[in-house]
Amino acid sequence: MTSGIHGPCIGNILPISRLNFNGLCFQDSPSGVGGGVLNSTVFAAGIHIAATWDRDLFYRRGAAIGNEFRGKGVNFALGPMMNIDRNARYGRNWEGFGSDPYLAGENSFYYVQGIQDQGVVATAKHYICNEQETNRLICPSNSQNQSDRWNCRAYSANVDDKTMHEIYLWPFASSVAAGVGSVMCSYNQVNDTPACQNDKILNKLLKEELQFLGNVMSDWGATKTGVQSALAGLDVDMPGGDGLMGFNLVRAVKNRMITEERIDDMIIRLLTPYYLFGQDQEYPSLNLDRNVIEDHYKINQEIATAGIILLKNTNNILPFDVTKDKYYFIYGSVADQSNKDFDSRVSAKHSGALYQGGGSGFVQPTYAIDPLTSLLIKGQDFHFRIRYITNQNDYVAINNSFNGRGFAAAKCLVFISAWSSEGYDRNDLHALNNGDKLVQTVASRCANTIVIVNSASQLNLEGWIDLPNVVGVIWSGMPGSEYGPAIVDVLFGNYNPGGKLVFTLAKKDSDYGTDISPIYHSNYNEGVFLDYRHFDKYNILPRYYFGYGLSYTK
């Protein structure tokens, strides 16, 4: 039980028939049932739900996600992801809850309760100080295949005790307070010791100081030693198959390298949430492709709409008046569906509307509704004249559109995006596919240009934000599969926007004060002065501050 085995799920624990124990299924992701399975809802991402600042929605999202995991017979949901947005270019910011530890903690608390109220074990990850993808695995030059991964090492996050407690430990402490059943240790090292064999963070901080009673599992391939990791607090090696734990620990007990009591403790910690949540009693059979969507589109659309942020609204250009505003010109590939179907798992040059980011957090969509489709449906009801160009590199067509009938009275909607993924960090903080140029081109001719920013996390807006014809800016975030209906409700005033930024938007990238470390050590020298604390300490004026967001209320 202390090591995973091959099976139908991302992670699997061996069934034991003599104990009437059916085994355990561990499955991604924080925003829905992932791993490429069918019939799952793509819920709004962590970075989006956080922007609602609404505890009730935090819980209801978790409950709906937990309902789908349970319906498929999954025992452990591998979420929430609660790493802090320390670096704007971090590839996994979209999965988490932003740059503030208290906000991340509140999201984590209610997500855990929502998941576990459905009888599914939540997994707080990635423990701890896992705030970049660069150098997360540094392998010897002679490592040839997956079986050599335990010879790999990762960068070290070097952080002092005050900063650890006040920033990075906080959301994990909130998860423990919520009763989380499992914690996943991360790839990186912490102060020069791998997180999954780090006695200080696993035993001392988590199990003793926070009094965590559940199990610690490794991230997939993050276990580097067997006995040493078990003694340091690791309970389950995932995905297993590396010979480090499991039956290898039996020999270690016989050789008096580890006590039988510690092995018992590992098993108790693994099985406690299994029995606590009644998974031994009438739990659904495992079927990862079972249709469990039900009517979750309703809560998903509510969250998608509530997380949209109004950043700029000159002369109350928004919301549009359906009785007067009849002409719309739409620009940008991200207004439409992707040219790669819905698959954004691996493409850094992804085009089309973004519902989520990439990596293990990706959920295979059953469907997803893009903004253009929803705008066309709205136009059918109210007799709008809508023209659109989704090939944003076709500047001949774009420039010709400015001569179209009705253009002088038109509202121009320009959709731009920024995508990110597990596995690597963003190269820069600019919009994909020359999005800045697209905005500048349209705004040079259209007096009523509204920009919709479909972004995984921070973006540099300085190339166009002060242009006089850019009269409206909406941050649509990572809204999940109900993106189209949500953005249309905000544009036309069916919903009064109330979302607030969960990070600061800087005027210069260097203003953030932190960035991805290209070397073996990532030194958290800023201490607790992260994001808005940093801007405040050094009296730096941001473009939009943490917590900023307008509404239509006058």
C-alpha positions in Angstrom: 0.0 0.0 0.0 2.9 2.4 0.3 3.6 2.3 -3.4 1.5 2.7 -6.4 0.9 0.0 -9.1 0.0 0.1 -12.7 -3.7 0.4 -13.3 -6.6 2.2 -15.0 -6.1 5.5 -13.0 -3.3 8.0 -12.9 -2.3 6.4 -9.6 -3.5 3.1 -8.2 -3.2 1.2 -4.9 -3.3 -2.6 -4.9 -6.7 -4.2 -3.8 -6.5 -6.7 -1.0 -9.4 -9.2 -1.2 -8.8 -10.8 2.2 -9.5 -7.4 3.8 -12.4 -6.7 1.5 -10.4 -3.7 0.2 -11.0 -2.8 -3.4 -7.9 -0.6 -3.9 -7.7 3.1 -4.5 -7.9 5.2 -7.6 -6.0 8.6 -7.8 -7.0 10.9 -10.6 -6.2 14.4 -11.9 -7.2 17.3 -11.8 -8.0 20.4 -9.7 -10.6 21.7 -12.2 -12.4 18.5 -13.0 -11.8 14.8 -13.7 -8.7 14.8 -15.9 -6.4 12.3 -17.4 -8.1 12.3 -20.8 -11.3 10.6 -19.6 -14.6 11.2 -21.2 -17.8 12.9 -19.9 -16.3 15.4 -17.5 -17.0 19.1 -17.0 -14.2 21.6 -17.6 -14.8 23.8 -14.6 -13.5 27.4 -14.3 -9.8 27.2 -13.3 -8.5 28.0 -9.8 -7.2 31.4 -10.9 -10.7 32.2 -12.1 -12.7 31.0 -9.1 -10.4 33.0 -6.8 -11.3 36.2 -8.7 -14.9 35.8 -7.5 -13.8 36.3 -3.9 -16.9 34.3 -3.0 -16.7 31.6 -0.4 -20.1 30.2 -1.3 -18.9 29.7 -4.9 -15.6 28.3 -3.7 -17.5 25.5 -1.9 -20.1 24.9 -4.5 -17.4 24.5 -7.2 -15.6 22.0 -5.0 -18.8 20.1 -4.3 -19.7 19.9 -8.1 -16.1 18.7 -8.9 -16.3 16.2 -6.1 -19.6 14.9 -7.3 -18.0 14.1 -10.7 -15.0 12.3 -9.1 -17.3 10.2 -6.9 -19.7 9.4 -9.8 -16.7 7.9 -11.7 -15.6 5.9 -8.7 -12.4 7.9 -8.1 -11.2 7.8 -4.5 -8.6 10.6 -4.5 -9.0 13.8 -6.4 -5.5 15.4 -7.0 -6.4 18.9 -6.0 -6.6 21.6 -4.9 -3.4 23.2 -6.3 -2.5 26.0 -3.9 1.1 27.1 -4.8 1.4 30.9 -4.6 1.7 33.1 -7.7 5.2 34.2 -6.8 6.4 34.4 -10.4 4.2 35.9 -13.0 5.7 33.6 -15.7 5.0 30.4 -13.6 3.4 27.8 -15.9 0.9 26.6 -13.4 -0.4 29.8 -12.0 -3.7 29.1 -13.7 -4.3 26.1 -11.5 -3.8 28.0 -8.3 -5.5 30.9 -6.4 -3.2 33.9 -7.0 -0.6 35.7 -5.0 -2.2 36.2 -1.6 -1.8 33.4 1.0 -5.1 34.2 2.8 -7.1 34.2 -0.4 -5.4 31.0 -1.5 -6.2 29.6 2.0 -9.9 30.4 1.9 -10.2 28.9 -1.6 -8.3 25.8 -0.4 -10.4 25.4 2.7 -13.8 25.5 0.9 -12.6 23.4 -2.0 -11.5 20.7 0.4 -14.8 20.7 2.2 -16.7 20.7 -1.0 -14.8 17.7 -2.4 -14.8 15.7 0.8 -18.4 16.3 1.5 -19.0 14.1 -1.5 -17.0 11.3 0.0 -13.9 11.9 -2.1 -10.4 12.5 -0.7 -8.9 15.9 -1.6 -5.2 16.3 -2.1 -3.5 19.5 -1.2 -0.6 20.1 -3.6 2.3 20.8 -4.3 3.9 20.8 -0.9 5.8 23.2 -0.8 7.4 26.3 -2.4 6.8 24.8 -5.9 6.5 28.2 -7.8 8.3 27.4 -11.1 8.5 24.7 -13.7 12.0 25.5 -14.9 14.6 23.0 -13.5 11.9 21.0 -11.8 13.8 17.9 -13.0 17.6 18.2 -13.5 18.7 14.8 -14.7 22.3 13.3 -15.2 23.4 13.4 -18.8 23.4 9.5 -18.9 19.7 9.3 -17.9 18.0 7.6 -20.8 14.5 6.7 -19.8 11.6 7.1 -17.3 13.1 4.5 -15.0 16.1 6.8 -14.4 13.9 9.6 -13.0 14.9 8.9 -9.4 18.4 9.9 -10.3 17.1 13.4 -11.3 17.1 16.3 -8.9 15.3 19.6 -8.9 16.0 23.2 -8.1 16.1 24.2 -4.5 13.6 26.8 -3.1 15.5 28.5 -0.4 13.2 30.2 2.1 13.4 31.4 5.7 11.0 30.3 8.5 9.0 33.5 8.7 8.3 33.6 5.0 7.5 29.9 5.0 4.9 30.3 7.7 3.3 33.6 6.6 3.1 33.0 2.8 3.7 29.4 1.5 2.5 27.2 4.4 -0.7 29.2 4.9 -3.0 27.6 2.3 -1.8 24.1 3.4 -2.6 25.0 7.0 -6.1 26.1 5.8 -6.5 22.7 4.0 -5.5 20.8 7.2 -8.0 22.9 9.1 -10.6 21.8 6.6 -9.7 18.2 7.3 -7.9 17.4 4.0 -7.1 13.7 3.7 -4.0 13.9 1.6 -1.0 16.1 0.8 1.2 15.8 -2.3 4.9 16.7 -1.8 6.5 18.4 -4.8 9.4 17.9 -7.2 11.5 20.7 -5.9 13.9 20.8 -3.0 13.4 23.0 0.0 16.6 24.4 1.5 18.7 21.8 -0.4 16.6 18.7 0.6 14.1 17.1 -1.7 10.5 17.9 -0.6 9.5 14.3 -0.5 12.3 13.3 1.9 12.4 16.5 3.9 11.9 15.8 7.6 11.6 19.5 8.4 8.6 20.2 6.1 6.9 16.8 6.3 7.3 15.7 9.9 8.1 18.9 11.7 5.8 21.4 10.0 3.0 19.3 8.5 2.5 16.4 10.8 3.7 17.8 14.1 3.1 21.6 14.0 -0.1 21.5 11.8 -1.1 18.1 13.3 -2.0 16.7 9.9 -3.4 13.2 10.3 -3.8 12.2 6.7 -1.2 10.8 4.2 1.6 12.4 2.2 1.9 11.1 -1.3 4.7 12.0 -3.7 4.2 13.8 -6.9 4.6 11.4 -9.8 8.3 10.5 -9.9 9.3 12.9 -7.1 10.4 10.1 -4.7 14.2 9.8 -4.8 14.9 7.4 -1.9 12.8 4.7 -0.2 13.6 4.3 3.5 15.0 7.8 3.9 11.8 9.3 2.4 9.5 7.1 4.6 11.5 8.2 7.7 11.2 11.8 6.7 7.4 11.6 6.4 6.4 10.3 3.0 3.6 7.7 3.2 2.9 6.8 -0.5 5.2 6.6 -3.5 3.5 7.5 -6.7 3.1 6.2 -9.3 5.3 3.4 -7.9 7.1 0.8 -10.0 10.5 2.2 -9.0 11.3 -0.3 -6.2 11.8 2.4 -3.6 8.9 1.7 -1.3 6.2 -1.0 -1.2 7.7 -4.4 -0.7 11.2 -2.9 -0.5 10.2 -1.6 3.0 9.5 -5.1 4.2 13.2 -5.9 3.7 14.0 -2.6 5.4 12.0 -3.6 8.5 13.8 -7.0 8.6 17.1 -5.2 8.4 16.0 -2.8 11.2 16.4 0.3 8.9 12.8 1.3 9.6 10.4 0.3 12.4 7.2 -1.7 11.9 5.4 1.0 13.8 6.3 3.5 11.1 4.9 1.1 8.4 1.7 0.8 10.4 1.5 4.6 10.6 1.9 4.9 6.8 -1.0 2.4 6.2 -3.2 4.0 8.8 -2.7 7.4 7.3 -3.6 6.1 3.8 -6.7 4.2 4.9 -8.1 6.7 7.5 -9.8 8.9 4.9 -11.0 5.8 3.0 -13.0 4.7 6.0 -13.7 8.1 7.3 -15.5 9.1 4.1 -17.3 5.7 3.8 -15.6 4.6 0.7 -15.9 1.0 1.9 -19.7 1.3 1.9 -21.6 1.4 -1.4 -19.1 3.6 -3.2 -19.6 3.7 -7.0 -17.7 1.2 -9.1 -14.8 2.6 -11.1 -15.7 3.8 -14.6 -13.7 6.7 -15.7 -15.8 7.4 -18.8 -19.1 7.3 -16.9 -21.3 10.3 -17.7 -21.4 12.3 -14.5 -21.9 15.9 -15.9 -25.6 16.2 -14.8 -26.5 20.0 -14.8 -23.1 21.2 -13.7 -23.0 23.7 -16.5 -25.3 25.9 -14.3 -22.8 26.4 -11.5 -20.0 26.5 -14.0 -21.5 29.4 -15.9 -22.3 31.2 -12.6 -18.6 30.9 -11.6 -17.3 31.8 -15.1 -19.4 35.0 -15.0 -18.6 35.9 -11.5 -14.8 35.7 -12.1 -14.8 38.1 -15.0 -13.1 41.4 -14.2 -13.9 44.8 -15.6 -10.6 46.8 -15.8 -11.5 49.8 -17.9 -14.8 51.4 -18.9 -14.3 54.9 -20.3 -17.5 56.9 -20.5 -19.5 53.8 -19.5 -19.1 52.3 -22.9 -20.2 49.0 -21.2 -22.6 47.4 -21.0 -23.9 47.5 -24.5 -27.5 48.6 -25.2 -29.2 45.9 -27.3 -31.7 48.6 -28.5 -29.0 51.0 -29.8 -25.7 49.1 -30.3 -26.3 47.1 -33.4 -22.9 46.9 -35.2 -20.1 44.7 -34.0 -16.7 44.0 -35.5 -14.9 41.1 -33.8 -11.1 40.4 -34.1 -8.8 37.7 -32.9 -8.4 33.9 -33.1 -9.3 33.6 -29.4 -12.8 34.7 -30.1 -13.4 31.4 -31.9 -12.8 27.7 -31.4 -9.2 26.4 -31.6 -7.7 25.0 -34.7 -6.6 22.1 -32.6 -10.1 21.1 -31.4 -10.2 21.6 -27.6 -6.7 20.2 -27.0 -4.5 22.9 -25.3 -2.4 20.4 -23.3 0.9 20.9 -25.1 0.7 23.8 -27.5 2.5 27.0 -26.4 1.1 28.6 -29.6 -2.4 27.5 -29.0 -5.0 29.5 -30.9 -8.7 29.8 -30.2 -10.6 30.5 -27.0 -8.8 29.4 -23.8 -11.0 27.6 -21.3 -8.1 26.2 -19.2 -4.3 25.8 -19.3 -2.2 22.8 -20.1 -0.5 19.9 -18.4 -1.9 17.4 -15.9 -4.5 20.0 -14.9 -6.1 19.8 -18.3 -9.6 18.3 -18.5 -10.8 16.8 -21.8 -13.8 18.9 -22.6 -17.1 17.3 -23.4 -17.9 20.6 -25.1 -16.9 24.2 -24.7 -18.7 27.4 -26.0 -16.6 30.1 -27.5 -17.4 33.9 -27.3 -18.1 34.2 -31.1 -20.7 31.5 -31.0 -22.5 33.2 -28.1 -22.3 36.6 -29.7 -23.8 35.3 -33.0 -26.7 33.7 -31.0 -27.2 37.0 -29.2 -27.2 38.8 -32.6 -29.9 36.5 -33.9 -32.2 37.6 -31.1 -31.5 41.3 -31.4 -30.7 41.7 -35.1 -27.1 42.7 -34.7 -24.8 43.1 -37.7 -21.7 41.1 -36.7 -18.5 40.9 -38.8 -15.5 38.9 -37.6 -12.0 38.1 -38.6 -10.4 35.3 -36.6 -7.2 35.0 -38.6 -5.4 37.8 -36.6 -2.4 37.6 -38.9 -4.4 38.5 -41.9 -3.8 42.3 -41.8 -5.1 42.8 -45.3 -8.5 41.6 -44.2 -8.3 43.4 -41.0 -7.5 46.7 -42.6 -10.2 46.2 -45.3 -12.7 45.7 -42.6 -12.3 49.3 -41.5 -14.0 50.3 -44.7 -17.0 48.1 -44.1 -20.5 49.5 -44.0 -21.5 50.3 -40.4 -17.9 50.4 -39.1 -18.0 54.0 -38.1 -20.8 53.3 -35.6 -19.5 49.9 -34.6 -18.2 48.5 -31.3 -14.9 46.6 -31.9 -14.2 43.6 -29.7 -10.6 42.5 -29.8 -9.8 39.1 -28.1 -6.3 38.3 -27.0 -4.8 35.6 -24.8 -1.9 34.2 -22.8 -1.6 30.5 -22.3 0.5 28.5 -19.8 1.1 24.9 -18.9 2.8 22.5 -16.5 6.2 21.5 -17.7 7.6 24.9 -18.6 7.3 28.5 -17.7 6.1 31.3 -20.0 8.8 33.0 -22.1 7.3 36.5 -21.5 4.3 38.4 -20.3 2.9 39.4 -23.7 -0.2 38.2 -25.5 0.1 35.2 -27.8 0.3 35.6 -31.6 1.2 39.3 -31.6 -1.9 40.2 -29.7 -0.6 43.6 -28.8 -0.2 44.5 -32.5 -3.8 43.4 -33.2 -5.1 45.7 -30.5 -3.0 48.6 -31.7 -4.1 48.1 -35.3 -7.8 47.9 -34.5 -7.6 50.8 -32.0 -5.9 53.0 -34.7 -9.2 53.1 -36.6 -12.0 52.1 -34.3 -13.1 54.7 -31.8 -14.9 52.2 -29.6 -12.4 49.4 -29.1 -13.0 46.9 -26.2 -10.3 44.4 -25.4 -11.1 41.0 -23.8 -8.1 39.4 -22.2 -8.3 35.6 -22.0 -5.2 35.0 -19.8 -3.8 32.3 -17.6 -2.2 34.9 -15.3 -0.4 38.2 -15.4 0.0 40.0 -18.7 1.7 43.2 -19.8 -0.9 45.6 -21.1 1.3 48.6 -21.6 1.5 48.4 -25.4 -2.1 49.6 -25.8 -3.8 50.2 -22.4 -3.5 54.0 -22.7 -4.5 54.3 -26.4 -7.5 56.8 -26.5 -9.6 54.4 -28.6 -9.3 51.6 -26.1 -12.3 52.5 -24.1 -13.0 49.2 -22.4 -11.0 46.2 -21.1 -12.4 43.0 -19.7 -10.2 40.3 -18.0 -12.0 37.1 -18.9 -9.4 34.8 -17.2 -9.7 31.0 -17.5 -13.4 30.6 -17.4 -14.0 27.0 -18.3 -16.4 25.6 -20.8 -19.2 28.2 -20.3 -16.9 31.0 -21.5 -19.1 32.2 -24.3 -22.4 32.7 -22.4 -20.5 34.2 -19.4 -18.7 36.9 -21.4 -21.9 37.8 -23.4 -23.8 38.2 -20.1 -21.2 40.7 -18.9 -20.9 42.6 -22.2 -24.6 43.2 -22.4 -25.3 43.9 -18.7 -27.2 40.7 -17.9 -24.6 40.4 -15.1 -22.9 43.2 -13.3 -19.2 42.3 -13.1 -17.8 41.9 -9.6 -14.6 40.0 -10.2 -11.4 41.3 -8.6 -7.7 40.7 -9.5 -5.9 38.1 -7.5 -2.5 39.5 -8.5 -1.0 42.8 -9.4 -0.7 43.9 -13.0 2.6 45.8 -13.3 3.6 48.5 -15.8 7.0 46.9 -16.2 7.8 43.2 -15.9 10.8 44.0 -13.6 8.4 45.8 -11.1 7.3 42.4 -9.8 10.6 41.9 -8.1 10.7 38.2 -8.5 11.1 35.9 -11.6 11.9 32.4 -12.6 15.3 31.3 -11.5 17.3 29.8 -14.4 19.8 28.2 -12.0 19.8 25.4 -9.5 18.8 27.7 -6.6 15.7 29.8 -6.3 16.3 32.2 -3.5 13.2 33.7 -1.9 15.1 36.8 -0.9 12.0 39.0 -1.1 10.7 37.3 2.1 7.1 38.2 2.7 7.2 41.2 0.4 5.5 39.5 -2.5 3.2 41.0 -5.1 1.2 43.9 -3.6 3.4 43.9 -0.5 6.4 44.4 -2.7 4.8 47.2 -4.7 3.8 48.9 -1.4 7.2 48.5 0.2 9.0 50.1 -2.7 6.3 52.6 -3.6 5.9 51.2 -7.1 2.8 52.3 -9.0 1.1 49.3 -10.7 -1.1 49.4 -13.7 -3.9 47.7 -11.8 -3.5 46.7 -8.2 -4.3 43.5 -6.4 -8.0 43.4 -5.7 -8.9 45.9 -8.5 -12.1 45.5 -10.4 -14.9 47.8 -11.6 -18.6 47.3 -11.9 -21.5 48.9 -13.8 -23.0 50.3 -10.6 -23.0 54.1 -10.7 
